[in-house]
Amino acid sequence: MNEEKMLDVKQKSVRVKELKNYGSSLRPLYTIAVEIEISVEESPDTLHKMFTDTGLITRETIPFDVVSNFRGSADNKPFYSALIVHEGITKKYEVVARDTGGFLRTRINYEPVVSPEELRLTHPAEFPRMDIEVEEWELHNYKHHFMLLIASKRYESVDMRVRREKGVGEEEGASEFTVLRLNLAESELKAREVPCSWYLERISIFKDVDLKEEVRKKIEVG
């Protein structure tokens, strides 16, 4: 991304929540979970537009067709949820995953269901074109992998929340910031790798911040 279009970071933290080898020293199977928090001045709507441009907000992360072994989260969070302003009215927009069954439960199909009804054909990636403002939003992706008709323990989990908040401990009337909270987790990794790196590459919109490299260094030191 062009350096001039990147955002200044007000606060940032990167924390490893889990780093454990469930395999052996010869055949490692790591589960790695990371938590990232970033504060910026720009609005949740601005971040939403930028992440649409980077390819984070697409039909790949927010499906509009039936998908297999892919839902919002292990505890059934929606793929996407947002508080939006549409035609001057504030509305809650959601894309949830409805379990439609599958073959021997090893290929579970999920049908995305969109609400409200009047926006069921409108994907979040189209919000900028339709002048729909996003006041706050969440993105959840959970992919469970199967091998040889047997459910494995391999999964990828991404939970992102973007909303406006006041600075911690500041007085009333103090400046607000947009806070992005991101939790990434991936299991059965063969080495100490950056989990869900595809997502990190698509949120690289911050000046002088290489999130993928920062996460890698945190994992290296354990």
C-alpha positions as CSV (number, residue, x, y, z in Angstrom):
1,M,0.0,0.0,0.0
2,N,1.1,3.6,-0.7
3,E,2.9,5.0,2.3
4,E,0.9,8.2,2.1
5,K,-2.4,6.3,2.5
6,M,-1.2,4.3,5.5
7,L,-2.5,5.2,9.0
8,D,-0.6,6.4,12.0
9,V,-0.8,4.1,15.0
10,K,-1.6,5.7,18.4
11,Q,-1.2,2.5,20.5
12,K,-0.3,-1.1,19.7
13,S,0.1,-4.3,21.5
14,V,1.0,-7.8,20.3
15,R,0.6,-10.8,22.7
16,V,1.0,-14.5,22.3
17,K,-1.9,-16.2,24.0
18,E,-1.0,-19.8,23.3
19,L,2.1,-21.5,22.0
20,K,2.1,-25.2,22.6
21,N,3.4,-28.3,20.8
22,Y,0.8,-31.0,21.0
23,G,3.0,-33.3,18.9
24,S,6.6,-34.4,19.6
25,S,10.0,-32.9,19.0
26,L,10.4,-35.0,15.8
27,R,6.9,-34.3,14.6
28,P,5.7,-31.0,16.1
29,L,2.1,-30.0,16.0
30,Y,1.9,-26.4,17.3
31,T,-1.2,-24.5,18.3
32,I,-0.4,-20.8,18.2
33,A,-2.8,-18.0,19.2
34,V,-2.0,-14.3,19.0
35,E,-3.9,-11.2,20.2
36,I,-3.3,-7.8,18.5
37,E,-4.7,-4.5,19.5
38,I,-4.2,-1.3,17.5
39,S,-5.6,2.2,18.1
40,V,-5.9,4.9,15.4
41,E,-7.7,8.2,14.9
42,E,-9.5,7.3,11.8
43,S,-13.1,6.0,12.0
44,P,-14.3,2.3,11.8
45,D,-15.8,3.2,8.4
46,T,-12.4,4.4,7.1
47,L,-10.8,1.1,8.2
48,H,-13.7,-0.8,6.6
49,K,-13.1,0.9,3.3
50,M,-9.4,0.3,3.4
51,F,-9.8,-3.4,4.3
52,T,-12.2,-3.7,1.4
53,D,-9.4,-2.4,-0.9
54,T,-6.8,-4.7,0.6
55,G,-9.0,-7.8,0.0
56,L,-9.8,-8.5,3.6
57,I,-13.5,-7.8,3.2
58,T,-14.5,-10.0,0.3
59,R,-16.8,-13.0,-0.5
60,E,-13.8,-15.1,0.6
61,T,-14.1,-14.0,4.2
62,I,-17.8,-13.1,4.2
63,P,-19.4,-15.7,1.9
64,F,-22.7,-15.2,0.1
65,D,-22.8,-18.8,-1.2
66,V,-22.9,-22.2,0.5
67,V,-19.5,-23.1,2.0
68,S,-18.1,-26.3,3.5
69,N,-16.4,-26.6,6.9
70,F,-16.3,-22.8,7.2
71,R,-18.4,-20.8,9.7
72,G,-18.0,-17.7,11.8
73,S,-16.6,-19.3,14.9
74,A,-16.6,-22.5,17.0
75,D,-19.3,-20.9,19.2
76,N,-21.4,-19.8,16.2
77,K,-20.6,-16.1,15.9
78,P,-21.7,-14.6,12.6
79,F,-19.3,-14.3,9.7
80,Y,-19.9,-10.6,9.9
81,S,-21.8,-8.1,12.0
82,A,-22.0,-4.4,11.8
83,L,-23.9,-1.3,12.9
84,I,-24.5,0.6,9.7
85,V,-26.3,3.8,8.6
86,H,-28.4,3.1,5.5
87,E,-30.6,5.8,4.0
88,G,-30.3,7.8,7.2
89,I,-31.4,4.9,9.4
90,T,-29.1,3.0,11.8
91,K,-29.4,-0.7,11.3
92,K,-27.8,-3.9,12.5
93,Y,-26.4,-5.9,9.5
94,E,-25.4,-9.6,9.9
95,V,-24.2,-12.5,7.8
96,V,-24.7,-15.7,9.9
97,A,-23.9,-19.3,9.0
98,R,-26.8,-21.8,8.9
99,D,-25.8,-25.5,9.2
100,T,-27.4,-27.4,6.3
101,G,-25.8,-30.7,7.1
102,G,-23.2,-32.7,5.1
103,F,-21.7,-36.0,4.1
104,L,-21.0,-38.1,7.3
105,R,-20.4,-34.8,9.1
106,T,-16.9,-34.6,7.6
107,R,-18.1,-32.1,5.0
108,I,-20.5,-29.8,6.8
109,N,-22.2,-27.2,4.6
110,Y,-23.1,-23.7,5.8
111,E,-25.5,-21.4,4.1
112,P,-24.9,-17.6,4.7
113,V,-28.1,-15.8,5.8
114,V,-28.1,-12.0,5.6
115,S,-30.2,-9.6,7.5
116,P,-32.0,-7.2,7.3
117,E,-34.1,-8.5,4.4
118,E,-33.8,-5.3,2.3
119,L,-30.0,-5.7,2.2
120,R,-29.8,-9.5,1.7
121,L,-28.3,-9.0,-1.7
122,T,-25.8,-6.4,-0.6
123,H,-22.3,-7.6,0.3
124,P,-20.3,-5.5,2.9
125,A,-17.7,-4.9,0.1
126,E,-20.3,-2.9,-1.7
127,F,-21.0,-0.6,1.3
128,P,-18.7,2.2,0.0
129,R,-20.3,2.3,-3.4
130,M,-23.8,2.5,-1.9
131,D,-22.8,5.2,0.6
132,I,-23.5,2.9,3.6
133,E,-21.6,4.1,6.6
134,V,-20.2,1.5,9.0
135,E,-20.1,2.7,12.6
136,E,-18.7,-0.5,14.1
137,W,-18.1,-4.0,12.8
138,E,-16.9,-7.5,13.5
139,L,-15.4,-10.2,11.2
140,H,-15.3,-13.9,12.3
141,N,-13.8,-16.8,10.3
142,Y,-13.4,-20.4,11.5
143,K,-12.2,-23.2,9.2
144,H,-12.1,-26.8,10.5
145,H,-10.1,-29.2,8.3
146,F,-10.8,-32.8,7.8
147,M,-8.5,-35.6,6.5
148,L,-9.5,-39.0,5.1
149,L,-13.1,-38.7,6.3
150,I,-11.8,-38.2,9.9
151,A,-12.2,-35.0,11.8
152,S,-8.7,-33.6,12.6
153,K,-7.8,-31.1,15.2
154,R,-6.6,-28.7,12.5
155,Y,-8.4,-25.3,12.4
156,E,-7.9,-21.7,11.7
157,S,-9.7,-19.1,13.7
158,V,-9.9,-15.3,13.2
159,D,-11.9,-12.8,15.3
160,M,-11.7,-9.1,14.5
161,R,-13.6,-6.3,16.2
162,V,-13.4,-2.6,15.2
163,R,-15.2,0.1,17.2
164,R,-14.8,3.6,18.5
165,E,-13.7,3.9,22.2
166,K,-12.5,6.6,24.6
167,G,-8.9,6.5,25.8
168,V,-8.4,4.4,28.9
169,G,-8.4,6.5,32.1
170,E,-9.1,9.8,30.3
171,E,-11.5,12.3,31.5
172,E,-15.0,12.9,30.0
173,G,-14.8,14.7,26.7
174,A,-11.4,13.3,25.9
175,S,-10.5,12.2,22.4
176,E,-11.9,8.9,21.0
177,F,-9.9,6.4,19.0
178,T,-10.9,3.5,16.8
179,V,-9.7,0.3,18.4
180,L,-9.0,-2.8,16.3
181,R,-8.8,-6.1,18.3
182,L,-7.7,-9.1,16.4
183,N,-7.4,-12.7,17.7
184,L,-5.7,-15.3,15.4
185,A,-5.3,-19.0,16.2
186,E,-4.1,-21.9,14.1
187,S,-3.5,-25.5,15.1
188,E,-1.3,-28.4,13.9
189,L,1.4,-26.2,12.6
190,K,4.6,-28.0,11.7
191,A,6.8,-25.2,13.1
192,R,6.6,-21.9,15.0
193,E,4.9,-20.1,12.2
194,V,2.8,-17.0,12.1
195,P,-0.9,-18.1,12.4
196,C,-3.4,-17.1,9.8
197,S,-0.8,-15.1,7.9
198,W,-3.2,-14.4,5.0
199,Y,-5.2,-12.2,7.2
200,L,-2.2,-10.3,8.6
201,E,-1.1,-9.5,5.1
202,R,-4.5,-7.9,4.4
203,I,-4.5,-5.6,7.4
204,S,-1.1,-4.1,6.7
205,I,-2.4,-0.5,6.5
206,F,-0.4,1.0,9.4
207,K,2.7,3.2,9.0
208,D,6.0,1.8,10.2
209,V,4.3,-1.4,11.4
210,D,5.1,-4.9,10.1
211,L,2.5,-6.9,11.9
212,K,3.6,-10.2,10.4
213,E,7.2,-9.6,11.5
214,E,6.2,-8.5,15.0
215,V,4.1,-11.6,15.5
216,R,7.0,-13.8,14.2
217,K,9.4,-12.3,16.7
218,K,7.0,-12.7,19.6
219,I,6.6,-16.4,18.6
220,E,10.3,-16.9,18.3
221,V,10.9,-15.8,21.9
222,G,7.9,-17.8,23.1
